[in-house]
């Protein structure tokens, strides 16, 4: 699997991408990358019409994959019991574990730290995309 886009940056992809997130949007739209989602993140995505439309478009062209909410929610509960994370996004970490996605697009520092922690995510190591200079991460994780 490829990448997770945190709800805190998804608005930078739609309707038109910010300069820093143009490489992500282009990779998704051209099919070079695949967005994974499920569980609570799906609910967060569906809150806005623009995001719903973008997600629908990616789903239709095969550039998105939804993981069953039950799997992501179950893993989220396990992470909550262990409480090794600092962020308030165990559902994103759970999605990474379930999907094996190791590229996260997020501006949340705590989530980024958790995502790179080997005590939370099993290998391979997670990476965090925050700006256009991180475009090489798309090639490393998605192509």
N, C-alpha and C positions, 0 to 999 in steps of 0.2 A: 504494500500500500504506500501511499505517498504523503499527503500533508493534511494537517488540521489547521483551520483558520479560526482563531478565537473570536468570540462574539465582540470583543472590544476593538477589533480591526476590520470586521467584515464590511462595515460601512465605507471603508476606504477602497473597497473593490467595486462597489455598485453605487450609482449607475455608471460612473466613470472612475477609474482608479486614480488614487493619488500617485505622485511620481514614485514614491518608495514602493508602492504595491503594484505598479504596472507590470513588472516581470511575473508576479504571481497571477494576476488576472490573465495576462497573455498566455502563460503556460496552461492555465485551466481551460481557457476558451479554445486554444489550438489542440488540446488533448495531450500535451506533453506532460501534464501533471493531472493527478486525480485527487479530488477533495474527499475526505472521509468524514462522516458525521453519524451521530446517533445519540440516544439518550437525551439528557438535559440540553445538550448543545443544539439538537434539532429544535427543541422548543424555543430556545433563544433565537435561532435563525428565523423561525416562522413568525416572530413578533412584528416584523416590518414587511410591507408589501414588496419593496425593492429587493430585499433579501430573498423572499419567497420566489419571486420571479427569476432571480439569478440562479437559485438552487434548482428550480424546475428546469431551467435551460441546461444546466450542467448535467442533471439527471438524464434528460432526453438525449444528450449527445454522448453519454457514457463517461463523462468526466467527473462523476461523483458516485460514491458508493455509500449507502446507508447501512450501518450495522444495527442489528436488532436492539431495540431499547432495552429489552430484558437482559441481554448480555452486558451492555454498558452499565446499566443500573446496578446489576449484581456486583460488577467489579468496583463500581463507585462505593457501594456499601462496604466492601472488603477494605478498600483504602481508608474509608472513614474510621473503621474499627482500628486499623493500624496507626492512623494519625501521624504518619511520617512526613507529611507535606506541610508547607508554610502558606501556600496560596489558598484562595477560596474557590478553587476550580478542580476538585477531585474528579468531576465528571469528564474533564478534558484529559486528565491523566489516565483515567479508566479507558477512554476511547483509544488512546495511544497504545495501551496494553492489549486491548481486544483486537485492534486493527493492525498492530505492529507498525503504525506510522511513526516515523521518527523525525519529522519536520513539522514544526509548529510556527505559525505566523501569529505573533502576539506582541503587544507592548507592555504586558504585565510582567514586571521584574520578578515577583515571587513565583509566578507560574513558570516563567522561563528557567529559573533556578531549579524548581522541582522537576521540570521536563528534562533537564540535563543530569539529574541525580541518578547514579546507578543503584542507589538504595530504593528508588521508587520505580524507575523503568528498567526492565532487564535489557541487556545488550540487544541490538547495537545502541550506542549512545545517541541521545536525542540532540537535535540542533534547533536553534530558534532564529527565524527570519524576522528582521525588524526594519530593514531598509534596502534600497536597491543594490547597495554594495554586497548584499548577501545572495545575489542571484546565483552564484556558484552552488549554493545549497540545493537549489532546484535541480540542477544537473546531477548532483551527488545522490539525491534521494528519489528523484522521480523519473529520470530518463534512462 
